[in-house]
Amino acid sequence: AGLRARQRTRAIVVGIVAATVLRIAFAGVTTQLLQIVGLLLAGGVLLLWVSWKMWRELRVTAREEAAAAEALANQDLNADGTIAGGVPRKTFAAAAWQIVIADVSMSLDNVLAVAGAARDYPEVLVFGLVLSIALMGLAAGLIANLLQRHRWIAYVGLVVILYVAGMMIWKGGLEVWPAVAGKIG
């Protein structure tokens, strides 16, 4: 959201490439990652930040739609003293950076989830990661177009991301608490 169609396609490609590279890199060190106390908590906090950025972007996009309606009507429809008040478009770099940050958090979570399910079966780990990357590549453009037409779906996605962030923070906190309590007491 917030990008022109051509830039949106480029941002999706950057996101897919980043997610692929990150998943491969994270899968390479999965056993070590599973040993790091607090990683789930940090990933949850990172996802919370992504949610906040997404919320802000959704609000800006709603203002852009109001500005477009004012411009078409050539009237101050929201009585703010301006007609189509200039709302800046998101830059490609800002969108790509947000996608990469989200990919870092969700790739790590995805790899940890697949690794947890795969345990001692590396072929299951590889299959799970390849499947998730393929689905992401096939569905990204379709989802972006759907979100452009039906904005309410983005709010549902925001709630899902908030839920995942909350669960990661909760489980990560439960994981960190014994380590912290052991140091204090």
C-alpha positions in Angstrom: 0.0 0.0 0.0 1.1 3.5 -0.7 3.1 2.7 -3.8 2.3 3.0 -7.5 1.7 -0.3 -9.3 5.2 -0.4 -11.0 6.9 0.4 -7.7 4.7 -2.1 -5.8 5.9 -4.9 -8.2 9.5 -4.0 -7.6 8.9 -3.9 -3.8 7.3 -7.3 -4.0 10.3 -8.7 -5.9 12.7 -7.1 -3.3 10.6 -8.7 -0.6 10.6 -12.1 -2.2 14.4 -12.0 -2.8 15.0 -10.8 0.8 12.7 -13.4 2.3 14.4 -16.2 0.2 17.9 -15.1 1.2 16.9 -14.7 4.9 15.1 -18.0 5.1 18.1 -19.8 3.6 20.5 -18.0 5.9 18.4 -18.6 9.0 17.9 -22.3 8.0 21.6 -22.6 7.9 22.0 -21.8 11.5 18.6 -23.0 12.8 20.0 -25.3 15.5 22.0 -22.5 17.0 19.1 -20.1 16.7 16.9 -22.4 18.7 19.4 -22.2 21.5 19.3 -18.4 21.8 17.2 -17.3 24.7 15.1 -14.2 23.9 15.2 -14.5 20.2 11.4 -15.1 20.0 10.8 -12.1 22.3 13.0 -9.9 20.1 11.2 -11.1 16.9 7.9 -10.3 18.5 9.0 -6.8 19.4 10.2 -6.4 15.8 6.9 -7.6 14.5 5.1 -5.1 16.8 7.1 -2.3 15.3 6.1 -3.6 11.8 2.5 -3.5 12.9 2.8 0.1 14.1 4.3 1.1 10.8 1.5 -0.7 8.9 -1.1 1.0 11.1 0.4 4.4 10.3 0.5 3.6 6.6 -3.1 2.4 6.5 -4.2 5.7 8.2 -2.1 7.8 5.6 -3.7 5.8 2.8 -7.2 6.7 4.1 -6.2 10.4 4.1 -4.9 10.0 0.5 -8.3 8.7 -0.5 -10.1 11.6 1.2 -7.7 14.0 -0.5 -8.5 12.4 -3.9 -12.2 12.8 -3.2 -11.7 16.4 -2.4 -9.6 17.0 -5.5 -12.3 15.4 -7.7 -15.1 17.4 -6.1 -12.9 20.6 -5.8 -14.3 21.1 -2.3 -13.1 21.0 1.3 -15.1 17.9 2.1 -13.5 17.3 5.5 -13.5 21.0 6.5 -9.8 21.1 7.3 -9.1 24.3 5.4 -7.5 22.7 2.4 -8.5 20.9 -0.7 -6.7 17.7 -1.3 -4.1 18.5 1.3 -0.7 17.2 0.1 -0.1 13.7 1.5 3.3 12.4 0.5 3.5 9.1 -1.2 5.6 6.4 0.3 9.0 6.1 -1.4 10.2 2.8 -2.9 13.1 2.8 -0.4 10.8 3.2 2.5 8.5 0.4 1.3 11.4 -1.9 0.5 13.0 -1.3 4.0 9.6 -2.0 5.7 9.3 -5.2 3.7 12.8 -6.3 4.6 12.3 -5.6 8.3 9.1 -7.6 8.3 10.8 -10.4 6.3 13.6 -10.5 8.9 11.1 -11.1 11.7 8.7 -13.3 9.9 11.5 -15.3 8.1 13.1 -16.0 11.5 9.7 -17.0 12.9 8.9 -19.1 9.9 12.3 -20.9 9.9 12.0 -21.5 13.7 8.5 -22.9 13.3 9.5 -25.2 10.4 12.7 -26.2 12.2 10.7 -27.0 15.4 8.3 -29.2 13.3 11.1 -30.8 11.4 13.4 -31.5 14.4 15.9 -34.1 13.2 14.6 -34.3 9.6 16.5 -31.8 7.4 14.5 -32.9 4.3 11.3 -31.8 6.0 13.0 -28.4 6.9 14.1 -27.9 3.3 10.6 -28.9 1.9 8.8 -26.6 4.4 11.1 -23.6 3.5 10.8 -24.2 -0.3 7.0 -24.5 0.0 6.7 -21.2 2.0 8.9 -19.3 -0.5 7.0 -20.7 -3.5 3.6 -19.8 -2.0 4.9 -16.3 -1.2 6.2 -15.8 -4.7 3.0 -17.0 -6.3 0.6 -15.1 -4.1 2.4 -11.8 -3.5 1.1 -9.9 -6.6 -2.4 -11.3 -6.2 -2.5 -10.2 -2.5 -1.2 -6.8 -3.3 -3.9 -6.2 -5.9 -6.6 -7.5 -3.6 -5.4 -5.2 -0.7 -5.5 -2.3 -3.1 -9.2 -2.9 -3.9 -10.4 -4.1 -0.5 -8.7 -2.1 2.2 -10.5 -3.8 5.1 -8.4 -6.9 4.4 -5.3 -5.0 5.3 -6.9 -4.4 8.8 -7.5 -8.1 9.2 -3.9 -8.7 8.2 -2.8 -6.2 10.8 -4.8 -8.0 13.5 -3.2 -11.3 12.5 0.3 -9.7 12.6 -0.5 -8.2 16.0 -1.7 -11.6 17.3 1.5 -13.3 16.0 3.6 -10.5 17.6 1.8 -10.9 20.9 2.2 -14.7 20.9 5.9 -14.3 20.1 6.3 -11.8 22.9 4.4 -13.9 25.3 6.3 -17.2 24.5 9.6 -15.3 24.3 8.9 -13.7 27.7 8.1 -17.1 29.2 11.4 -18.4 27.8 13.4 -15.4 29.0 11.8 -15.2 32.5 13.6 -18.3 34.0 16.9 -17.1 32.7 16.4 -13.6 34.1 15.0 -15.0 37.4 18.0 -17.3 37.7 20.3 -14.3 37.4 18.4 -12.2 40.0 17.7 -14.8 42.6 
